[in-house]
Amino acid sequence: MDEADVPTQRAQTRQDARLPQADVDQGRAGGHPIASGEGSPAPVGVTTGPTGRRRPGVDPVRSRETFVQLRRSRCKGSGGPVSVSFVARPDWDRPQVAYAVSRKVGNAVRRNLVRRRMRAIVSERALDLPAGAYVVRSGRGGPELEFNGLKVAMSQALEEATSRSPARAAR
């Protein structure tokens, strides 16, 4: 290539659209240019809690005082490998639930499986549960139970724990 063949001016760059114009969503606004110094745009939605997800009718137990009360509670129930501790709190509008799965249950995959199943069962029963704090524990036999077996064991433990509650006995 000779020097005479090289252009002296820079070629103009051209950006092609990633998608053909026919495939672009016409209802969606294009990129909104923001002048420097204006910051980020306003948030689109508001999240609840740190994860942004909230289970229907159930909140997690977060207070240290609540965990202390649960440890001292005499309202306990068990069914198979599942045990439940309960503290009645009629002033709350929703139940708060914590899950404890021992390492004796198995590796992390098995423990998480049991925890997910327990969360699903509690979510199904959330509207029937009295307001208060719960700790749902699973022992060694938790992973061996199928979902329906775990559901029966948890229902039995929840019923036994809430029936021993002084607030429930007063009704």
Short mmCIF file of the C-alpha atoms (twelve columns), coordinates in Angstrom:
data_MODEL
# 
_entry.id   MODEL 
# 
loop_
_atom_site.group_PDB 
_atom_site.id 
_atom_site.type_symbol 
_atom_site.label_atom_id 
_atom_site.label_alt_id 
_atom_site.label_comp_id 
_atom_site.label_asym_id 
_atom_site.label_seq_id 
_atom_site.Cartn_x 
_atom_site.Cartn_y 
_atom_site.Cartn_z 
_atom_site.pdbx_PDB_model_num 
ATOM 1   C CA . MET A 1   0.000   0.000   0.000  1 
ATOM 2   C CA . ASP A 2   1.418   3.357   -0.949 1 
ATOM 3   C CA . GLU A 3   1.133   6.500   1.076  1 
ATOM 4   C CA . ALA A 4   -1.033  7.977   -1.608 1 
ATOM 5   C CA . ASP A 5   -3.662  5.285   -1.003 1 
ATOM 6   C CA . VAL A 6   -4.188  6.110   2.712  1 
ATOM 7   C CA . PRO A 7   -6.917  8.702   3.316  1 
ATOM 8   C CA . THR A 8   -5.812  11.754  5.262  1 
ATOM 9   C CA . GLN A 9   -9.106  12.249  7.045  1 
ATOM 10  C CA . ARG A 10  -10.547 9.947   9.666  1 
ATOM 11  C CA . ALA A 11  -13.454 7.897   8.446  1 
ATOM 12  C CA . GLN A 12  -16.723 8.826   10.120 1 
ATOM 13  C CA . THR A 13  -17.906 6.097   12.503 1 
ATOM 14  C CA . ARG A 14  -21.401 4.793   12.050 1 
ATOM 15  C CA . GLN A 15  -23.337 2.939   14.706 1 
ATOM 16  C CA . ASP A 16  -25.938 0.513   13.499 1 
ATOM 17  C CA . ALA A 17  -28.871 -0.280  15.735 1 
ATOM 18  C CA . ARG A 18  -28.605 -3.634  17.479 1 
ATOM 19  C CA . LEU A 19  -32.122 -4.504  16.419 1 
ATOM 20  C CA . PRO A 20  -33.810 -3.629  13.178 1 
ATOM 21  C CA . GLN A 21  -36.310 -0.794  13.669 1 
ATOM 22  C CA . ALA A 22  -39.251 -3.153  13.036 1 
ATOM 23  C CA . ASP A 23  -38.273 -5.237  16.083 1 
ATOM 24  C CA . VAL A 24  -37.986 -2.330  18.527 1 
ATOM 25  C CA . ASP A 25  -40.821 -1.842  21.033 1 
ATOM 26  C CA . GLN A 26  -42.414 1.420   19.955 1 
ATOM 27  C CA . GLY A 27  -44.213 1.900   23.289 1 
ATOM 28  C CA . ARG A 28  -40.984 1.934   25.256 1 
ATOM 29  C CA . ALA A 29  -39.193 5.208   25.596 1 
ATOM 30  C CA . GLY A 30  -35.683 5.339   24.264 1 
ATOM 31  C CA . GLY A 31  -32.697 6.152   26.385 1 
ATOM 32  C CA . HIS A 32  -33.319 9.290   28.410 1 
ATOM 33  C CA . PRO A 33  -30.134 11.289  28.395 1 
ATOM 34  C CA . ILE A 34  -29.311 12.612  31.846 1 
ATOM 35  C CA . ALA A 35  -27.127 15.672  32.120 1 
ATOM 36  C CA . SER A 36  -24.074 15.065  34.235 1 
ATOM 37  C CA . GLY A 37  -24.630 16.068  37.830 1 
ATOM 38  C CA . GLU A 38  -28.357 15.260  37.862 1 
ATOM 39  C CA . GLY A 39  -27.869 11.858  39.433 1 
ATOM 40  C CA . SER A 40  -29.821 8.698   38.739 1 
ATOM 41  C CA . PRO A 41  -33.484 8.672   37.730 1 
ATOM 42  C CA . ALA A 42  -36.204 8.196   40.340 1 
ATOM 43  C CA . PRO A 43  -36.921 4.595   41.371 1 
ATOM 44  C CA . VAL A 44  -39.760 2.858   39.594 1 
ATOM 45  C CA . GLY A 45  -41.120 0.902   42.555 1 
ATOM 46  C CA . VAL A 46  -40.709 0.453   46.276 1 
ATOM 47  C CA . THR A 47  -39.428 -2.792  47.731 1 
ATOM 48  C CA . THR A 48  -40.459 -4.338  51.033 1 
ATOM 49  C CA . GLY A 49  -37.651 -5.607  53.175 1 
ATOM 50  C CA . PRO A 50  -34.068 -6.227  52.192 1 
ATOM 51  C CA . THR A 51  -34.856 -8.858  49.556 1 
ATOM 52  C CA . GLY A 52  -37.808 -7.072  47.996 1 
ATOM 53  C CA . ARG A 53  -39.986 -10.154 48.353 1 
ATOM 54  C CA . ARG A 54  -42.626 -10.586 51.013 1 
ATOM 55  C CA . ARG A 55  -44.386 -13.848 51.670 1 
ATOM 56  C CA . PRO A 56  -48.165 -13.614 51.843 1 
ATOM 57  C CA . GLY A 57  -49.230 -13.114 55.422 1 
ATOM 58  C CA . VAL A 58  -45.856 -13.978 57.020 1 
ATOM 59  C CA . ASP A 59  -42.920 -11.822 58.106 1 
ATOM 60  C CA . PRO A 60  -39.489 -13.031 59.224 1 
ATOM 61  C CA . VAL A 61  -38.500 -12.822 62.887 1 
ATOM 62  C CA . ARG A 62  -35.836 -10.131 63.132 1 
ATOM 63  C CA . SER A 63  -35.878 -8.938  66.731 1 
ATOM 64  C CA . ARG A 64  -33.392 -10.363 69.206 1 
ATOM 65  C CA . GLU A 65  -35.970 -9.936  71.985 1 
ATOM 66  C CA . THR A 66  -38.436 -12.051 70.040 1 
ATOM 67  C CA . PHE A 67  -35.871 -14.852 69.707 1 
ATOM 68  C CA . VAL A 68  -35.227 -14.691 73.464 1 
ATOM 69  C CA . GLN A 69  -38.980 -14.944 74.128 1 
ATOM 70  C CA . LEU A 70  -39.239 -17.898 71.743 1 
ATOM 71  C CA . ARG A 71  -36.401 -19.692 73.511 1 
ATOM 72  C CA . ARG A 72  -38.161 -19.267 76.874 1 
ATOM 73  C CA . SER A 73  -41.635 -20.061 75.551 1 
ATOM 74  C CA . ARG A 74  -43.578 -22.972 77.002 1 
ATOM 75  C CA . CYS A 75  -45.922 -23.099 74.017 1 
ATOM 76  C CA . LYS A 76  -44.263 -25.837 72.031 1 
ATOM 77  C CA . GLY A 77  -45.471 -28.578 69.783 1 
ATOM 78  C CA . SER A 78  -43.961 -31.388 67.782 1 
ATOM 79  C CA . GLY A 79  -44.933 -33.699 65.004 1 
ATOM 80  C CA . GLY A 80  -42.450 -36.239 63.709 1 
ATOM 81  C CA . PRO A 81  -39.151 -34.498 62.959 1 
ATOM 82  C CA . VAL A 82  -40.718 -31.018 63.209 1 
ATOM 83  C CA . SER A 83  -41.030 -28.906 66.352 1 
ATOM 84  C CA . VAL A 84  -42.557 -25.458 66.765 1 
ATOM 85  C CA . SER A 85  -42.191 -22.811 69.478 1 
ATOM 86  C CA . PHE A 86  -44.811 -20.070 69.683 1 
ATOM 87  C CA . VAL A 87  -45.191 -16.725 71.448 1 
ATOM 88  C CA . ALA A 88  -48.622 -15.094 71.153 1 
ATOM 89  C CA . ARG A 89  -48.579 -11.427 70.163 1 
ATOM 90  C CA . PRO A 90  -52.190 -10.271 69.597 1 
ATOM 91  C CA . ASP A 91  -50.991 -6.709  68.947 1 
ATOM 92  C CA . TRP A 92  -49.238 -7.814  65.724 1 
ATOM 93  C CA . ASP A 93  -51.150 -7.890  62.471 1 
ATOM 94  C CA . ARG A 94  -49.160 -10.784 60.937 1 
ATOM 95  C CA . PRO A 95  -47.288 -13.808 62.245 1 
ATOM 96  C CA . GLN A 96  -43.490 -13.761 62.227 1 
ATOM 97  C CA . VAL A 97  -41.725 -17.020 61.468 1 
ATOM 98  C CA . ALA A 98  -38.106 -18.181 61.737 1 
ATOM 99  C CA . TYR A 99  -36.830 -21.518 60.425 1 
ATOM 100 C CA . ALA A 100 -34.085 -23.616 62.005 1 
ATOM 101 C CA . VAL A 101 -32.742 -26.642 60.188 1 
ATOM 102 C CA . SER A 102 -29.949 -28.531 61.935 1 
ATOM 103 C CA . ARG A 103 -26.814 -29.620 60.129 1 
ATOM 104 C CA . LYS A 104 -27.707 -33.130 61.210 1 
ATOM 105 C CA . VAL A 105 -30.389 -32.995 58.500 1 
ATOM 106 C CA . GLY A 106 -27.703 -33.164 55.819 1 
ATOM 107 C CA . ASN A 107 -25.728 -30.975 53.485 1 
ATOM 108 C CA . ALA A 108 -26.778 -27.458 52.470 1 
ATOM 109 C CA . VAL A 109 -28.851 -28.713 49.531 1 
ATOM 110 C CA . ARG A 110 -30.965 -30.966 51.764 1 
ATOM 111 C CA . ARG A 111 -31.302 -28.302 54.481 1 
ATOM 112 C CA . ASN A 112 -32.438 -25.706 51.941 1 
ATOM 113 C CA . LEU A 113 -34.934 -28.163 50.451 1 
ATOM 114 C CA . VAL A 114 -36.498 -28.739 53.871 1 
ATOM 115 C CA . ARG A 115 -36.484 -24.989 54.612 1 
ATOM 116 C CA . ARG A 116 -38.209 -24.176 51.292 1 
ATOM 117 C CA . ARG A 117 -40.848 -26.815 51.945 1 
ATOM 118 C CA . MET A 118 -41.475 -25.493 55.451 1 
ATOM 119 C CA . ARG A 119 -41.810 -21.937 54.110 1 
ATOM 120 C CA . ALA A 120 -44.328 -23.077 51.511 1 
ATOM 121 C CA . ILE A 121 -46.411 -24.880 54.133 1 
ATOM 122 C CA . VAL A 122 -46.403 -21.894 56.488 1 
ATOM 123 C CA . SER A 123 -47.341 -19.561 53.599 1 
ATOM 124 C CA . GLU A 124 -50.344 -21.775 52.813 1 
ATOM 125 C CA . ARG A 125 -51.485 -21.651 56.446 1 
ATOM 126 C CA . ALA A 126 -50.600 -17.980 57.077 1 
ATOM 127 C CA . LEU A 127 -54.189 -16.771 57.263 1 
ATOM 128 C CA . ASP A 128 -55.088 -19.459 59.834 1 
ATOM 129 C CA . LEU A 129 -52.132 -18.803 62.141 1 
ATOM 130 C CA . PRO A 130 -52.672 -16.651 65.225 1 
ATOM 131 C CA . ALA A 131 -50.583 -13.485 65.350 1 
ATOM 132 C CA . GLY A 132 -47.308 -14.100 67.118 1 
ATOM 133 C CA . ALA A 133 -43.777 -15.358 66.649 1 
ATOM 134 C CA . TYR A 134 -42.895 -18.888 65.595 1 
ATOM 135 C CA . VAL A 135 -39.693 -20.900 65.304 1 
ATOM 136 C CA . VAL A 136 -40.132 -23.971 63.123 1 
ATOM 137 C CA . ARG A 137 -37.348 -26.551 63.552 1 
ATOM 138 C CA . SER A 138 -36.607 -29.640 61.547 1 
ATOM 139 C CA . GLY A 139 -34.710 -32.624 62.846 1 
ATOM 140 C CA . ARG A 140 -33.033 -35.534 61.119 1 
ATOM 141 C CA . GLY A 141 -36.116 -37.077 59.546 1 
ATOM 142 C CA . GLY A 142 -37.173 -33.918 57.684 1 
ATOM 143 C CA . PRO A 143 -35.646 -34.712 54.277 1 
ATOM 144 C CA . GLU A 144 -37.015 -38.256 54.288 1 
ATOM 145 C CA . LEU A 145 -40.587 -36.947 54.443 1 
ATOM 146 C CA . GLU A 146 -42.307 -36.055 51.216 1 
ATOM 147 C CA . PHE A 147 -44.044 -32.680 51.027 1 
ATOM 148 C CA . ASN A 148 -47.413 -34.032 52.201 1 
ATOM 149 C CA . GLY A 149 -45.822 -35.910 55.099 1 
ATOM 150 C CA . LEU A 150 -43.964 -32.780 56.171 1 
ATOM 151 C CA . LYS A 151 -47.204 -30.824 55.852 1 
ATOM 152 C CA . VAL A 152 -49.010 -33.212 58.216 1 
ATOM 153 C CA . ALA A 153 -46.126 -33.129 60.729 1 
ATOM 154 C CA . MET A 154 -45.959 -29.314 60.634 1 
ATOM 155 C CA . SER A 155 -49.718 -28.953 60.954 1 
ATOM 156 C CA . GLN A 156 -49.672 -31.192 64.008 1 
ATOM 157 C CA . ALA A 157 -46.773 -29.243 65.577 1 
ATOM 158 C CA . LEU A 158 -48.341 -25.842 64.824 1 
ATOM 159 C CA . GLU A 159 -51.707 -26.922 66.228 1 
ATOM 160 C CA . GLU A 160 -50.130 -28.308 69.386 1 
ATOM 161 C CA . ALA A 161 -48.008 -25.179 69.967 1 
ATOM 162 C CA . THR A 162 -50.837 -22.690 69.395 1 
ATOM 163 C CA . SER A 163 -53.339 -24.686 71.459 1 
ATOM 164 C CA . ARG A 164 -51.060 -24.417 74.513 1 
ATOM 165 C CA . SER A 165 -50.975 -20.643 74.164 1 
ATOM 166 C CA . PRO A 166 -52.537 -18.698 77.072 1 
ATOM 167 C CA . ALA A 167 -53.985 -16.205 74.585 1 
ATOM 168 C CA . ARG A 168 -55.721 -19.020 72.706 1 
ATOM 169 C CA . ALA A 169 -57.032 -20.589 75.921 1 
ATOM 170 C CA . ALA A 170 -58.583 -17.250 76.924 1 
ATOM 171 C CA . ARG A 171 -60.727 -17.156 73.771 1 
# 
